[in-house]
């Protein structure tokens, strides 16, 4: 059944929520997004650090995105034309990065929509006039989409859709400790990327990505098991420990970094089941859910989930 134009409130303005907003707008609906963050990025954030008159940048979340599905290949190709994405062969033949940072594609998507940043939605309220979102004064919405990590989606959904909430509650997202390190001089003989090196799940010379300033800035991400074991440790403790493991893997004494800090991603990598539906939609309640945890871990899957949801809303 064709759904008429709706005002849709979307909780979460990451890749999944913004992709859903794009598809909703293309179908004639009016999406408004709400996000607790200060600006675009989420797990595709780029951290900027001022140091001695220089700006260091670190892609401290997602390191790159693959493009394999034809629809996402086309989307990334459009980003390439506008200069907000570029290929990064060091990570693989189908790997892309945002330019000048991983947050660039998310920023480009957000620029086309009404996004309310620094707005935390505490609860959903369903009334005869429609859905209201606790945390905003907006008029009631005809429909609501929850585009959050599973652990954050479950409590919002519990009161209104126990089945959707149970699906979210059954999903667990792996954590990731990320260390950002910068050096005054290049590290000689070190490849641009290191993968699956014991406790180190990934390390990359961030400054070598396309469109970067060429600084010797590194992102070092711990493997899930290590991140879980050190989950509640202090950031300074984690930064020192993971940096030492990085040096140990390289088999050398590294110079003192000019910048060293750690960031904890409590919800970093989703673990969807084999029969993950891609998205969820209840036509009677006009309540939808999208996110990578309903499809697969990569950035591409988050975008596809947002698109999938709109095909369920208006098949």
TORMAR-665364 format. One record per residue (C-alpha): residue in three letters; residue number from 1; x, y, z negated. Coordinates in pm, 1 decimal, always signed. Layout:
REM residues N
+------+-----+----------+----------+----------+
! type ! seq !       px !       py !       pz !
+------+-----+----------+----------+----------+
!  ala ! NUM !        X !        Y !        Z !
...
+------+-----+----------+----------+----------+
//
This chain:
REM residues 315
+------+-----+----------+----------+----------+
! type ! seq !       px !       py !       pz !
+------+-----+----------+----------+----------+
!  unk !   1 !     +0.0 !     +0.0 !     +0.0 !
!  unk !   2 !   +134.7 !   +339.7 !    +97.3 !
!  unk !   3 !   +205.2 !   +566.3 !   -199.9 !
!  unk !   4 !   +120.1 !   +934.1 !   -156.6 !
!  unk !   5 !   +364.0 !  +1214.2 !   -242.9 !
!  unk !   6 !   +465.8 !  +1202.7 !   -608.6 !
!  unk !   7 !   +660.6 !  +1409.8 !   -855.0 !
!  unk !   8 !   +918.9 !  +1165.6 !   -987.6 !
!  unk !   9 !  +1131.1 !  +1215.4 !  -1298.2 !
!  unk !  10 !  +1461.3 !  +1028.4 !  -1276.6 !
!  unk !  11 !  +1654.9 !   +965.6 !  -1598.3 !
!  unk !  12 !  +2021.4 !   +945.8 !  -1502.9 !
!  unk !  13 !  +2200.7 !  +1137.2 !  -1228.1 !
!  unk !  14 !  +2476.4 !   +892.7 !  -1143.3 !
!  unk !  15 !  +2516.5 !   +721.1 !   -808.6 !
!  unk !  16 !  +2202.3 !   +505.6 !   -846.9 !
!  unk !  17 !  +1975.7 !   +789.2 !   -959.8 !
!  unk !  18 !  +2099.2 !  +1029.2 !   -691.9 !
!  unk !  19 !  +2069.1 !   +765.5 !   -419.6 !
!  unk !  20 !  +1711.0 !   +702.8 !   -532.4 !
!  unk !  21 !  +1643.9 !  +1078.4 !   -525.2 !
!  unk !  22 !  +1777.4 !  +1098.0 !   -167.7 !
!  unk !  23 !  +1549.4 !   +817.8 !    -52.3 !
!  unk !  24 !  +1248.3 !   +955.7 !   -241.9 !
!  unk !  25 !  +1293.1 !  +1299.7 !    -88.2 !
!  unk !  26 !  +1324.5 !  +1145.9 !   +257.6 !
!  unk !  27 !   +993.2 !   +965.3 !   +195.7 !
!  unk !  28 !   +818.1 !  +1292.5 !   +103.8 !
!  unk !  29 !   +835.0 !  +1270.1 !   -275.4 !
!  unk !  30 !   +966.8 !  +1536.3 !   -514.2 !
!  unk !  31 !  +1237.9 !  +1402.0 !   -746.2 !
!  unk !  32 !  +1379.7 !  +1582.0 !  -1050.0 !
!  unk !  33 !  +1680.2 !  +1431.4 !  -1225.6 !
!  unk !  34 !  +1786.6 !  +1455.8 !  -1590.7 !
!  unk !  35 !  +2131.1 !  +1368.4 !  -1721.7 !
!  unk !  36 !  +2301.4 !  +1410.1 !  -2058.4 !
!  unk !  37 !  +2634.5 !  +1489.8 !  -1890.2 !
!  unk !  38 !  +2765.4 !  +1838.7 !  -1827.1 !
!  unk !  39 !  +2795.0 !  +1783.1 !  -1453.2 !
!  unk !  40 !  +2820.6 !  +1526.8 !  -1172.9 !
!  unk !  41 !  +3044.8 !  +1227.1 !  -1207.9 !
!  unk !  42 !  +2945.5 !   +974.2 !  -1470.3 !
!  unk !  43 !  +3161.9 !   +668.8 !  -1420.2 !
!  unk !  44 !  +3299.8 !   +837.7 !  -1107.0 !
!  unk !  45 !  +3429.8 !  +1131.2 !  -1309.3 !
!  unk !  46 !  +3751.3 !  +1320.2 !  -1245.1 !
!  unk !  47 !  +3936.0 !  +1454.8 !  -1550.2 !
!  unk !  48 !  +4125.4 !  +1782.5 !  -1509.3 !
!  unk !  49 !  +4406.4 !  +1879.7 !  -1744.0 !
!  unk !  50 !  +4589.9 !  +2214.4 !  -1749.4 !
!  unk !  51 !  +4960.8 !  +2169.6 !  -1823.8 !
!  unk !  52 !  +5225.7 !  +2440.8 !  -1795.8 !
!  unk !  53 !  +5036.9 !  +2628.8 !  -1529.4 !
!  unk !  54 !  +4956.8 !  +2315.0 !  -1328.2 !
!  unk !  55 !  +4631.3 !  +2126.7 !  -1296.3 !
!  unk !  56 !  +4659.7 !  +1750.9 !  -1330.6 !
!  unk !  57 !  +4368.0 !  +1539.2 !  -1211.4 !
!  unk !  58 !  +4283.8 !  +1180.8 !  -1300.9 !
!  unk !  59 !  +4010.3 !   +957.9 !  -1159.5 !
!  unk !  60 !  +3963.4 !   +799.5 !  -1499.2 !
!  unk !  61 !  +3649.6 !   +602.9 !  -1412.2 !
!  unk !  62 !  +3586.7 !   +419.0 !  -1084.8 !
!  unk !  63 !  +3912.6 !   +408.0 !   -891.4 !
!  unk !  64 !  +3766.6 !   +363.7 !   -544.4 !
!  unk !  65 !  +3453.7 !   +242.3 !   -370.6 !
!  unk !  66 !  +3413.9 !    -28.6 !   -110.2 !
!  unk !  67 !  +3186.5 !    +15.8 !   +190.3 !
!  unk !  68 !  +3054.5 !   -311.2 !   +337.5 !
!  unk !  69 !  +2677.7 !   -282.9 !   +369.3 !
!  unk !  70 !  +2593.0 !   -107.4 !   +699.8 !
!  unk !  71 !  +2376.5 !   +154.7 !   +529.0 !
!  unk !  72 !  +2648.7 !   +246.7 !   +281.7 !
!  unk !  73 !  +2912.3 !   +240.5 !   +556.1 !
!  unk !  74 !  +2703.9 !   +505.6 !   +734.8 !
!  unk !  75 !  +2667.0 !   +707.7 !   +413.9 !
!  unk !  76 !  +3041.5 !   +701.7 !   +346.7 !
!  unk !  77 !  +3110.0 !   +788.5 !   +709.4 !
!  unk !  78 !  +2898.0 !  +1100.8 !   +666.8 !
!  unk !  79 !  +3096.7 !  +1190.8 !   +355.8 !
!  unk !  80 !  +3416.7 !  +1147.7 !   +554.0 !
!  unk !  81 !  +3292.5 !  +1392.2 !   +817.7 !
!  unk !  82 !  +3217.2 !  +1653.8 !   +552.7 !
!  unk !  83 !  +3553.6 !  +1597.6 !   +384.5 !
!  unk !  84 !  +3436.9 !  +1452.9 !    +52.0 !
!  unk !  85 !  +3562.6 !  +1096.1 !   +112.1 !
!  unk !  86 !  +3864.0 !   +932.4 !   +274.7 !
!  unk !  87 !  +4001.6 !   +583.1 !   +323.8 !
!  unk !  88 !  +4260.3 !   +458.0 !    +75.3 !
!  unk !  89 !  +4443.3 !   +161.4 !   +233.3 !
!  unk !  90 !  +4651.3 !   +101.3 !    -81.3 !
!  unk !  91 !  +4338.1 !    -41.6 !   -248.5 !
!  unk !  92 !  +4221.9 !   -248.0 !    +50.5 !
!  unk !  93 !  +4095.8 !   -218.6 !   +409.2 !
!  unk !  94 !  +3742.5 !   -118.5 !   +307.7 !
!  unk !  95 !  +3837.4 !   +106.1 !    +15.0 !
!  unk !  96 !  +3741.0 !   +473.3 !     -0.7 !
!  unk !  97 !  +3797.5 !   +752.5 !   -251.2 !
!  unk !  98 !  +3628.5 !  +1083.9 !   -312.0 !
!  unk !  99 !  +3820.6 !  +1396.5 !   -210.1 !
!  unk ! 100 !  +3964.3 !  +1582.0 !   -394.1 !
!  unk ! 101 !  +3843.3 !  +1350.7 !   -673.8 !
!  unk ! 102 !  +3617.7 !  +1048.5 !   -713.8 !
!  unk ! 103 !  +3338.3 !  +1275.6 !   -836.0 !
!  unk ! 104 !  +3316.1 !  +1454.6 !   -497.8 !
!  unk ! 105 !  +3051.2 !  +1226.4 !   -337.5 !
!  unk ! 106 !  +2834.8 !  +1245.7 !   -650.9 !
!  unk ! 107 !  +2866.4 !  +1624.0 !   -649.5 !
!  unk ! 108 !  +2762.6 !  +1630.4 !   -283.4 !
!  unk ! 109 !  +2455.1 !  +1420.1 !   -358.5 !
!  unk ! 110 !  +2361.3 !  +1627.7 !   -662.6 !
!  unk ! 111 !  +2384.8 !  +1954.6 !   -468.8 !
!  unk ! 112 !  +2079.5 !  +1852.9 !   -265.7 !
!  unk ! 113 !  +1853.2 !  +1795.7 !   -567.4 !
!  unk ! 114 !  +1706.0 !  +1955.5 !   -877.4 !
!  unk ! 115 !  +1929.8 !  +1812.4 !  -1150.1 !
!  unk ! 116 !  +1899.6 !  +1917.4 !  -1515.4 !
!  unk ! 117 !  +2240.8 !  +1860.4 !  -1674.3 !
!  unk ! 118 !  +2305.0 !  +1845.5 !  -2051.0 !
!  unk ! 119 !  +1952.2 !  +1710.0 !  -2093.7 !
!  unk ! 120 !  +1920.1 !  +1395.6 !  -2302.9 !
!  unk ! 121 !  +1588.5 !  +1214.1 !  -2261.0 !
!  unk ! 122 !  +1504.8 !  +1061.0 !  -2597.3 !
!  unk ! 123 !  +1184.4 !   +878.9 !  -2497.9 !
!  unk ! 124 !   +925.3 !   +831.1 !  -2224.8 !
!  unk ! 125 !   +560.9 !   +917.1 !  -2294.5 !
!  unk ! 126 !   +276.1 !   +791.8 !  -2079.4 !
!  unk ! 127 !    -40.7 !  +1001.4 !  -2089.0 !
!  unk ! 128 !   -356.2 !  +1015.8 !  -1875.0 !
!  unk ! 129 !   -202.0 !  +1313.0 !  -1692.2 !
!  unk ! 130 !   +118.1 !  +1121.2 !  -1611.8 !
!  unk ! 131 !   +462.3 !  +1065.1 !  -1759.5 !
!  unk ! 132 !   +634.0 !  +1314.9 !  -1986.7 !
!  unk ! 133 !   +999.9 !  +1297.1 !  -2083.5 !
!  unk ! 134 !  +1090.2 !  +1378.6 !  -2443.2 !
!  unk ! 135 !  +1376.1 !  +1625.5 !  -2422.3 !
!  unk ! 136 !  +1235.6 !  +1845.5 !  -2146.3 !
!  unk ! 137 !   +939.9 !  +2081.7 !  -2111.9 !
!  unk ! 138 !   +862.8 !  +1984.5 !  -1752.2 !
!  unk ! 139 !   +503.0 !  +1918.8 !  -1652.4 !
!  unk ! 140 !   +398.7 !  +1552.0 !  -1640.1 !
!  unk ! 141 !   +544.3 !  +1340.0 !  -1361.4 !
!  unk ! 142 !   +346.5 !  +1099.2 !  -1144.2 !
!  unk ! 143 !   +621.1 !   +837.5 !  -1179.0 !
!  unk ! 144 !   +941.5 !   +778.7 !  -1372.5 !
!  unk ! 145 !  +1267.2 !   +607.8 !  -1272.1 !
!  unk ! 146 !  +1524.8 !   +495.5 !  -1526.7 !
!  unk ! 147 !  +1872.8 !   +495.0 !  -1369.7 !
!  unk ! 148 !  +2094.5 !   +428.1 !  -1671.9 !
!  unk ! 149 !  +2332.4 !   +150.2 !  -1781.1 !
!  unk ! 150 !  +2140.0 !   -152.5 !  -1905.1 !
!  unk ! 151 !  +2218.1 !    -90.6 !  -2272.9 !
!  unk ! 152 !  +2078.1 !   +262.2 !  -2249.5 !
!  unk ! 153 !  +1783.0 !   +167.3 !  -2030.3 !
!  unk ! 154 !  +1648.2 !   -105.0 !  -2261.2 !
!  unk ! 155 !  +1533.0 !   +117.5 !  -2551.1 !
!  unk ! 156 !  +1369.0 !   +367.6 !  -2316.3 !
!  unk ! 157 !  +1174.8 !    +89.4 !  -2144.8 !
!  unk ! 158 !  +1081.5 !   -118.7 !  -2450.2 !
!  unk ! 159 !   +761.1 !    +63.2 !  -2545.8 !
!  unk ! 160 !   +615.8 !    +78.5 !  -2195.8 !
!  unk ! 161 !   +743.1 !   -230.8 !  -2015.5 !
!  unk ! 162 !   +872.2 !   -515.9 !  -2235.3 !
!  unk ! 163 !   +960.2 !   -729.3 !  -1930.9 !
!  unk ! 164 !  +1181.7 !   -460.9 !  -1777.8 !
!  unk ! 165 !  +1332.6 !   -392.8 !  -2119.4 !
!  unk ! 166 !  +1408.3 !   -762.8 !  -2165.1 !
!  unk ! 167 !  +1584.3 !   -772.6 !  -1828.1 !
!  unk ! 168 !  +1798.1 !   -477.4 !  -1934.6 !
!  unk ! 169 !  +1864.6 !   -621.9 !  -2280.3 !
!  unk ! 170 !  +1985.5 !   -947.8 !  -2125.8 !
!  unk ! 171 !  +2248.3 !   -759.5 !  -1923.7 !
!  unk ! 172 !  +2580.8 !   -677.1 !  -2083.0 !
!  unk ! 173 !  +2824.7 !   -421.4 !  -1947.8 !
!  unk ! 174 !  +3195.7 !   -475.7 !  -2002.9 !
!  unk ! 175 !  +3396.2 !   -194.4 !  -2167.1 !
!  unk ! 176 !  +3716.9 !    -40.5 !  -2036.1 !
!  unk ! 177 !  +3990.4 !   +157.6 !  -2204.5 !
!  unk ! 178 !  +4157.0 !   +395.7 !  -1958.4 !
!  unk ! 179 !  +4488.4 !   +571.6 !  -2013.1 !
!  unk ! 180 !  +4587.4 !   +883.6 !  -1820.1 !
!  unk ! 181 !  +4962.7 !   +939.6 !  -1798.9 !
!  unk ! 182 !  +5164.8 !  +1200.1 !  -1610.2 !
!  unk ! 183 !  +5540.4 !  +1224.5 !  -1557.7 !
!  unk ! 184 !  +5767.8 !  +1512.7 !  -1465.9 !
!  unk ! 185 !  +5934.1 !  +1307.1 !  -1190.1 !
!  unk ! 186 !  +5821.9 !  +1020.7 !   -961.2 !
!  unk ! 187 !  +5863.4 !   +666.3 !  -1090.7 !
!  unk ! 188 !  +6103.5 !   +506.1 !   -841.3 !
!  unk ! 189 !  +6027.4 !   +165.6 !   -693.0 !
!  unk ! 190 !  +5678.2 !   +137.6 !   -841.3 !
!  unk ! 191 !  +5394.1 !    +49.4 !   -600.0 !
!  unk ! 192 !  +5090.5 !   +277.6 !   -582.7 !
!  unk ! 193 !  +4857.5 !    +11.0 !   -724.6 !
!  unk ! 194 !  +4891.9 !   -274.3 !   -973.4 !
!  unk ! 195 !  +4609.3 !   -522.5 !  -1028.3 !
!  unk ! 196 !  +4535.8 !   -806.0 !  -1272.2 !
!  unk ! 197 !  +4862.1 !   -786.9 !  -1465.5 !
!  unk ! 198 !  +4762.4 !   -954.7 !  -1790.7 !
!  unk ! 199 !  +4614.3 !   -694.7 !  -2026.7 !
!  unk ! 200 !  +4633.0 !   -437.9 !  -1746.7 !
!  unk ! 201 !  +4336.4 !   -480.3 !  -1517.2 !
!  unk ! 202 !  +4435.5 !   -196.0 !  -1287.2 !
!  unk ! 203 !  +4691.7 !    +81.8 !  -1260.1 !
!  unk ! 204 !  +4725.3 !   +337.0 !   -982.9 !
!  unk ! 205 !  +4936.6 !   +635.1 !   -890.8 !
!  unk ! 206 !  +4641.6 !   +872.7 !   -883.3 !
!  unk ! 207 !  +4842.8 !  +1151.5 !   -726.5 !
!  unk ! 208 !  +4904.9 !   +937.3 !   -417.0 !
!  unk ! 209 !  +4538.0 !   +915.5 !   -319.8 !
!  unk ! 210 !  +4420.0 !  +1115.0 !    -15.4 !
!  unk ! 211 !  +4359.2 !  +1483.0 !    -85.2 !
!  unk ! 212 !  +4549.8 !  +1486.5 !   -413.8 !
!  unk ! 213 !  +4828.6 !  +1721.5 !   -512.3 !
!  unk ! 214 !  +5096.0 !  +1453.0 !   -511.3 !
!  unk ! 215 !  +5169.6 !  +1475.3 !   -885.2 !
!  unk ! 216 !  +5309.8 !  +1171.1 !  -1063.4 !
!  unk ! 217 !  +4982.8 !  +1107.2 !  -1244.8 !
!  unk ! 218 !  +4876.6 !   +752.1 !  -1329.3 !
!  unk ! 219 !  +4554.0 !   +586.2 !  -1437.6 !
!  unk ! 220 !  +4604.0 !   +263.9 !  -1633.7 !
!  unk ! 221 !  +4293.7 !    +58.1 !  -1710.5 !
!  unk ! 222 !  +4286.8 !   -231.4 !  -1952.8 !
!  unk ! 223 !  +4132.9 !   -567.3 !  -1868.8 !
!  unk ! 224 !  +3787.0 !   -631.4 !  -2020.9 !
!  unk ! 225 !  +3907.7 !   -873.7 !  -2291.3 !
!  unk ! 226 !  +4176.0 !   -632.0 !  -2409.6 !
!  unk ! 227 !  +3932.4 !   -341.7 !  -2401.5 !
!  unk ! 228 !  +3684.1 !   -538.2 !  -2611.1 !
!  unk ! 229 !  +3948.9 !   -635.2 !  -2865.0 !
!  unk ! 230 !  +4061.3 !   -271.8 !  -2905.3 !
!  unk ! 231 !  +3713.9 !   -119.5 !  -2857.4 !
!  unk ! 232 !  +3697.6 !    +64.1 !  -3190.1 !
!  unk ! 233 !  +4064.4 !   +164.2 !  -3213.6 !
!  unk ! 234 !  +4164.8 !   +531.2 !  -3211.5 !
!  unk ! 235 !  +4239.1 !   +677.0 !  -2866.1 !
!  unk ! 236 !  +4599.3 !   +764.9 !  -2960.9 !
!  unk ! 237 !  +4661.7 !   +407.3 !  -3072.3 !
!  unk ! 238 !  +4520.5 !   +271.0 !  -2748.7 !
!  unk ! 239 !  +4716.8 !   +517.2 !  -2535.3 !
!  unk ! 240 !  +5048.1 !   +411.4 !  -2694.3 !
!  unk ! 241 !  +4969.2 !    +40.0 !  -2679.1 !
!  unk ! 242 !  +4852.3 !    +34.2 !  -2318.1 !
!  unk ! 243 !  +5139.4 !   +256.9 !  -2206.0 !
!  unk ! 244 !  +5384.4 !    +13.3 !  -2367.8 !
!  unk ! 245 !  +5220.0 !   -276.9 !  -2183.2 !
!  unk ! 246 !  +5251.2 !    -83.0 !  -1857.5 !
!  unk ! 247 !  +5624.4 !    -34.5 !  -1915.2 !
!  unk ! 248 !  +5658.3 !   -399.8 !  -2013.2 !
!  unk ! 249 !  +5493.6 !   -510.1 !  -1688.7 !
!  unk ! 250 !  +5727.6 !   -288.0 !  -1486.7 !
!  unk ! 251 !  +6023.9 !   -426.5 !  -1677.0 !
!  unk ! 252 !  +6180.0 !    -87.7 !  -1740.6 !
!  unk ! 253 !  +6204.7 !   +192.8 !  -1991.9 !
!  unk ! 254 !  +5973.7 !   +463.4 !  -1867.7 !
!  unk ! 255 !  +6048.6 !   +831.9 !  -1918.8 !
!  unk ! 256 !  +5847.2 !  +1017.2 !  -2180.0 !
!  unk ! 257 !  +5516.9 !  +1120.3 !  -2020.3 !
!  unk ! 258 !  +5434.0 !  +1490.6 !  -2011.7 !
!  unk ! 259 !  +5070.9 !  +1397.4 !  -2070.8 !
!  unk ! 260 !  +4922.4 !  +1085.5 !  -2227.8 !
!  unk ! 261 !  +4564.7 !  +1028.8 !  -2342.1 !
!  unk ! 262 !  +4304.7 !   +751.9 !  -2352.7 !
!  unk ! 263 !  +3933.2 !   +746.0 !  -2270.1 !
!  unk ! 264 !  +3693.5 !   +469.6 !  -2370.6 !
!  unk ! 265 !  +3424.1 !   +362.4 !  -2130.1 !
!  unk ! 266 !  +3189.3 !   +163.3 !  -2348.5 !
!  unk ! 267 !  +2977.3 !    +74.1 !  -2043.6 !
!  unk ! 268 !  +3217.9 !    +30.4 !  -1752.3 !
!  unk ! 269 !  +3151.4 !   -280.6 !  -1544.7 !
!  unk ! 270 !  +2812.4 !   -447.5 !  -1514.8 !
!  unk ! 271 !  +2761.2 !   -824.2 !  -1510.6 !
!  unk ! 272 !  +2439.5 !   -887.6 !  -1313.3 !
!  unk ! 273 !  +2299.8 !  -1242.2 !  -1296.9 !
!  unk ! 274 !  +2310.6 !  -1432.2 !   -969.7 !
!  unk ! 275 !  +1937.4 !  -1371.1 !   -915.9 !
!  unk ! 276 !  +1951.7 !   -996.9 !   -989.2 !
!  unk ! 277 !  +1657.0 !   -829.4 !   -810.4 !
!  unk ! 278 !  +1836.9 !   -511.0 !   -702.5 !
!  unk ! 279 !  +1569.4 !   -281.1 !   -850.0 !
!  unk ! 280 !  +1244.8 !   -299.3 !  -1049.3 !
!  unk ! 281 !   +909.7 !   -130.3 !   -982.7 !
!  unk ! 282 !   +570.6 !   -153.7 !  -1152.0 !
!  unk ! 283 !   +318.1 !     +4.1 !   -915.3 !
!  unk ! 284 !    +40.9 !    +22.6 !  -1174.8 !
!  unk ! 285 !   +255.5 !   +193.9 !  -1438.1 !
!  unk ! 286 !   +452.2 !   +387.2 !  -1174.0 !
!  unk ! 287 !   +771.6 !   +299.6 !  -1355.4 !
!  unk ! 288 !  +1092.8 !   +203.2 !  -1178.0 !
!  unk ! 289 !  +1446.5 !    +99.3 !  -1270.4 !
!  unk ! 290 !  +1766.7 !   +102.8 !  -1065.8 !
!  unk ! 291 !  +2138.6 !    +65.1 !  -1131.9 !
!  unk ! 292 !  +2438.8 !   -147.4 !  -1048.3 !
!  unk ! 293 !  +2345.9 !   -388.1 !  -1331.1 !
!  unk ! 294 !  +2049.6 !   -495.2 !  -1117.1 !
!  unk ! 295 !  +2267.6 !   -584.5 !   -818.5 !
!  unk ! 296 !  +2650.0 !   -594.2 !   -849.6 !
!  unk ! 297 !  +2933.7 !   -400.4 !  -1020.9 !
!  unk ! 298 !  +3072.8 !   -183.1 !   -735.3 !
!  unk ! 299 !  +2978.9 !   +179.5 !   -670.9 !
!  unk ! 300 !  +2825.6 !    +64.9 !   -342.9 !
!  unk ! 301 !  +2578.2 !   -154.2 !   -532.7 !
!  unk ! 302 !  +2458.6 !   +139.8 !   -743.8 !
!  unk ! 303 !  +2380.9 !   +333.8 !   -424.8 !
!  unk ! 304 !  +2205.6 !    +32.6 !   -269.3 !
!  unk ! 305 !  +1997.1 !    -21.8 !   -583.6 !
!  unk ! 306 !  +1862.8 !   +334.7 !   -564.4 !
!  unk ! 307 !  +1770.6 !   +280.3 !   -201.0 !
!  unk ! 308 !  +1614.2 !    -58.8 !   -278.5 !
!  unk ! 309 !  +1385.6 !    +89.9 !   -540.7 !
!  unk ! 310 !  +1229.4 !   +330.2 !   -292.1 !
!  unk ! 311 !  +1153.1 !    +43.2 !    -52.5 !
!  unk ! 312 !   +954.8 !   -113.8 !   -338.9 !
!  unk ! 313 !   +772.6 !   +212.1 !   -410.4 !
!  unk ! 314 !   +674.7 !   +272.0 !    -47.7 !
!  unk ! 315 !   +718.7 !    -50.3 !   +152.8 !
+------+-----+----------+----------+----------+
//
